[in-house]
Amino acid sequence: MADTVLYEVSDGLATITLNRPEAMNALNIETKVALRDAVRSAAADEAVRAVLLTAAGDRAFCVGQDLKEHIGLLAADRETGSGETMSTVREHYNPIVRALADARKPVVAAVNGVAAGAGFGFALAADYRIVADTAAFNTSFAGVALTADSGISWTLPRVVGPGRATDLLLFPRSIKAQEAYELGIANRLVPAADLRAEAEKVARALAEGPTVAYAALKESVAFGLTHSLDETLEKEDELQSRAGSSEDHATAVRAFVNKETPNYSGR
């Protein structure tokens, strides 16, 4: 795996770190491929029970597409007429977002600085966002004459509402950390110096939790957003049967009755 993305698994927690701090963790092709592969690996690995997505440096989580590389690719497209440059949405961004959102385990994003464009989209694809008080978000797309990608036209309206999402997409601006918290973009706001420790604490707690139940919770929330109450009640019945037959549920019930702390296996 390229050193533009670091990947480490320890005690059930996969930590994925964007590692281009000198470029504000912008997404060149090498980084997009490495990030896609890392997220897919974490999602598929049964030994991984939670994922922490973070970034190196203190200026940026990810500012989206590397425009310095992008301008050269656009010029090559004009010469060849291939139009291949924008296939990055299909080949990279979409698989990354699907892997984050569909992972059958919790995904925590630790947002250390600016999250713009696809970087914003990746943060929104996580289940839980811990944000440094110095961080900021920006949709950015309209500012470079592009439409939304990285799932942000689906995730952002569900977080802030369709009216606010349209405003933020049509008129890109810096959304400071406090406002992001008030809008629900940030689940938890912490001092920048405490971000990594707090994010690891939360992610490790999730990695030690009832993984089957967490997966069912992710699925039920996503399902309920696009289905009727009756359909959602049926889905809850299905998912509760799955969670109820897990080893972790039996462990939790025994621990509760015995007034003990449960030790979950993730099964």
N, C-alpha and C positions, 0 to 999 in steps of 0.2 A: 504494500500500500504506500502511496506517495507520502512524503513527509509534510505535505501541505495539509494533511488531515491525520491526526494521531488517534489511535484506537487502542483501548486498554480494557480488559475485563478483570475485575477483582471482586470476589465474594458476591457474585451474582449481579454486579453493577457494571454495565458497559459505559465507558466514558469516551465520547467522541468530541475531539477538539479541533476546530478550524484553526489552522496554524500558518496564516500568512499575515501576521500583525503589521509587517512593514507596508502591506497593501490594504490595510483595514479589513483583512479577511475577505477580499473580493473574490468572486468566483470565476477563475479561469477554467479552461477545460480540464486540466489535470486535477484541480480541486473538486470540480463537480463529479468527475468519475470516482474519485477516492471517497467523497462523501456519500455518494449513492451506494457504493459497495460496502462502506462501513455501516450505514444504516440498515441495509439489507442483511448484513451479517448479524447485527445485534438483534434484529427482529426474528431471524430464523433460529438463532441459537437458544435451545431450551434451557441452557445453563444460565442465560441472562434473564434476570427477573425485573430489571428496570434499566432505563437508558438516561444518561445525562449528556445533553448536547450543549457544548460551551465553546469558547473561543479564546485564543491567546491574545495577550495585550490588554490594554485598558481603554483603548479608543473606540474599538468597534467590535460588535458581535459578528456582523457581516453586512457589508454595504451593497450586496447584490452582485450583479454581473460586473466582471472586470471590463470596464469600457475601453481601456487601453488595448487589450487583446481584441475586444469586440470590433473596434473600428477597422482593424486590419482584416478581420474575417469578412466584414461587410464589403470592403474593397475587393477582396478576392471573389466574393459572390457576384459582384457587378461585372467582373471580368469574365467569369465562367457562366453566369446566368443560372447557377445551381440553386441558389436560395437555401443552402444547407445550414447557414448560421442559426436561423431561428428553430431548427430542429432540436436545439438544446432543450426546449420546453418539453418535448416528447421524450427525448432520450435521457435527460438528467433531472430537470425540476419535477416533473410529474412522478417519476419513480421514487424520488427522495420523499416527497410529501406523502405519497401513498404508503410507503414503508413506515414513516413516522406515525401517521394517523391510524393505520391498520395493525400496527404492532400489538400483539396480545400481551402487552405489559405496559406499565406506565412510562411515559417519556417526559422528562423534565428539561426545560430550556433555562440555562443560566445566562441572562442577557447582560453583558458587561459594558456595553457601549452602544454605538449606533447600530440599529437594525433597520436596514432600508431595502426596498424592493424585495427580491427573493429572500433576503435575510429576515425581513419582517414576516414573509410567508412561512418560512421554516419555523420561526418562533411560534407562530399561531397554530402550526400543525402539531406542536407538542401539547401534551395534556395539562401541563402546569408550568407557568412562567415565573421564575424568580428574577427580579430585575434590580440592577444597581441603581442607586438614586442619581447617578450621573448619566444614565443611559437615555436613549431617545429612539423613537420610531418614525419612519417616514415611508409612505407608499412608493413615492419616487417615479412610478411608471409614466405618468402623464408628462413629467418633467423632461423625459427623453423621448416623447412622442410614441410611447408604447401603451398597450393595454395591460391589464392585470395578468399575472401568471403565478406560479407556485401556490395555487389554491386560494389566493387571498380574496378572490371575488366570492368564494364560498365561506371561508372562515371569518373574514372581517365583519360581514353583516350579521353573522350569528353571535359575535362578541359585542359589537357596539350598536347594532341595529342598522337596517338598510339605509335610512336617511343619513346618518352620521358616516357610514361607510362610503356612500356616494360622494359626500362632501370631501372626505379625506383622499379619495381617489382622484376626483376632478381637480382638487386644489391641494397638491402635496405640500406638506409643511412638517416641521419638526414637532413631534409629540413628546414633550418632556416626560420624565419618569413619573412625576406626581400625577399629571393628567392621564397618563397611560394606566395608572393604578385606579384612578377614579372612573375611567371608561371600562375597566374590566380587562384591559389588555394584559396588565401585570396582575398576577394572583398574589404576589408578595413583593413588597418593596423593602430593600435592605441597604445599609451603607455600602458603598463600593468596596471598601476594605474587607467587608464580611461576606461578600457575595459567594466566593468559591466555597468557603466553609459551610455556609448555610445551605447552598445548593447540594453539596455532597451529603450533608446531614439529611435533607429531605429525600434525596434520591436513594440513599442507603436504607432509610426507613421503609421506603416503598419496595426496595429489593428484598427486604426481609418480611414483607407482608404477604397476604393471601392472593397470589398471582392470578389464580383462576377467577376469583371475585373481581379483581381489578379489570381483567380482560372483559368480563361480562358487563361491568359498569361502563367501560368505554363504548362497548357495542350498543348498550341500551340507550345511552345518551345520544349517540349518532343516529340511531334508528328513530328515536322519538322526535328528533328535529324535522324529520321528513315524512312522518306517518301519522295516522289518526290515533286518537286515544284508544279505540278498540284494538287496532293493530299493535299499538305499543303495549297494551295490557297482555296480549297474547305473547308478544316477544318477551316481556318480563317473566311470564310463566315459564317459557322455554329456558331462559337464561337462569332463572332461579333454580330450576331442576338441575341444571348443569353445575351451578355453584354448590347446591345442596348435597350433591353426590361427591364432592371433592374431599380429599384427605384433610385439607385445611379447615373445612367447615367442621368436621368431626373433632379435629384438634381444638378449634376455638370453643366449641360447646363444652368439651371436657375441661378445658382450662377455666372457662367461666364458672362452671359448677364447682370446681375445686379451688376457685379464687387464685388461680395461677396466671402467669403471663404465657400466652401461647407461643410455641416455636414452630413457625410455618415452614413447610417444605416446598411450597409453590406448586403443589399438585392437588 
